[in-house]
Amino acid sequence: MNIKVCGITTLKQLQQLDGLDVDFAGLIFYKQSPRYAGNKLTKEEISGADLDIKKVGVFVNEEYDAIMQTVEDYELDIVQLHGDESPHLCEKISAEIEVIKAFRVDDKSDKSIDYMIAEYDEFCDYYLFDAAHKELFGGSGEKFDWKKIAESKIEKPFFLSGGISPKDAALVKKFRHPDFYGVDINSQFEKEPGVKDMALVLQFIHGLK
């Protein structure tokens, strides 16, 4: 089970996650997010850090040039596109770096997961499924019905996200899909926006074993 902790804003917490053998850390470069890392983490801090954890830059409807400059500045390993980005942009970025395309799942929508992802299949390395929210691009603390995912083909490694809490380890362990690659956790593991409670992260890791 791969674990991605999103919304990291300090080098110390990045190093702590690395010490816990967490696989991925999400650094959010969306200025409207309360977990925006661009004014808290400096590129000098990151470039000088000896880390095994994969750094994922999270972007929302950002321009290609700005994304790639941030990739260079922060030595990112993966780009996560969490807005309404086109398949063309995914294709352009994926020629340079691995791409996670996030999709916001609305339980009230009749659109199937397979329909939502069809245009992106050739241009992404991973998918991420999060709960839809009227105002927020992720970090809402809300869940969606995982049954929609379980009933879909997908055929690409994906992360399950959206309101997952420290108490949900058993639910995550029970979830079954041949392409289920990892779990993405964020707001339910915080002391305040952008500051993770590492005891809760550790509790969750142990719960998945």
Steps between C-alpha positions, in 0.01 A plus 500: 500500500655829389431800721492861381474779757389821337519861615854507642635850565826453697829322441483351850174322427628387163800344677271342762290335228818378335602346833165321521559351155199679355518464121375838371469854640271754336617862479213724397580786262146637476502845658140488620566188705555541877775242448685700236868405524644764268543764771603259778746258345794647312659338199837526676372287791364233270795486262737444790295229667599133479160329468375168366135604510355600161404867484169561323422855389126563505368757252154632417437642151857632476688584179756255361800734536420579864461131582828403340686786670372378837601144410854626442511729804374240748651193330156338482465133408135506391242760394142468624239690300203558728287740295331492161815446297467376143634168367731710281665662804537159665666370185740794484604468865520119495768526232722656770386352833250250643144630530219426744166626367245558774126466447231633731229240544143619555270234645201679345644494148398233250843515331694178545862502611602332175330778302679769703847357445468379139660804332795496740595134478797543265647805674522424873698262716257491794150615589375637830134500600382764745160615622337776298440831679332816373777732615812298583749313282580230756567516873127523574499215752204344318464143372332366189346158438794268426256258338519712183871423482464132583258457209728671246768349276751792523802288391758742637651525851296739713495669839189506715445838665231713663434531872699192603559511875727314745201279584458387138798266477276193524273634224798565276631148560164354400476699177566287195591595145774353280645846428479641854851637551493725803314718745522879521448662841483865594262713707387231747860464620565864589547714806429797275505548120843400371620358833467121529461307824770240450361281779179464298697423184695231686177359646356473150814330364482239775129454433570406139738219596 
